[in-house]
Amino acid sequence: MLIIINGVKINANVEKVNEEIKEFQVGFEVTGENNFNLYSTLLKNDKVRVKLPDINLEYESKITNLVSSHKGNLNENTIVYFSFKISEIVDEEKEWTMFDGLFHTAIHNWTRTRALAKILENNNLLTKEEYEKLIDEIGESDFEEMKKYILEGK
């Protein structure tokens, strides 16, 4: 069956392990040290984009239980067998990235700031100058906490 991993087409033996979590066992052979190195690098990614055109399936996946084997010395004629499992990455499993932190922080801050500014302005509770001064003070005092949230999601 054809499987496409991060745009790389591979003719492989693909067996369904668990349909609910889109888990498949995959095995294929390549010849030569160069192909071994190329496919090893491809399959060591933490997450990959998987397409299984024969069953009309495409999703973000993690690769587990990666094994490669060959007999004798690795050279241009050596047959190498790869075996691994792929399974869909669900939202709870996705690793927090700095982009996630920046995105969430920016949206939350934008919304909060706009709402507070509107309330303060409508009720004549704070001048524009006082408001901007408070923003600067809070930015300085909360910097480390904001940095930790952006970088780690904590």
GIMO-V783295 format. One line per field, one symbol per residue. phi: phi as a letter, one per 30 degrees, with the letter a starting at -180 (. if undefined). Layout:
# GIMO-V783295
phi = ???
This chain:
# GIMO-V783295
phi = .dbcchicdbdbdbbdcbddchcbcbbacbcjdddedddddeddddbbccbbedchbbadbccbhdbbbaciddbdcddcccbacbaddcedddddcddedddddddddeddddddddddddchcaddddddddedddeddceddddddddbic
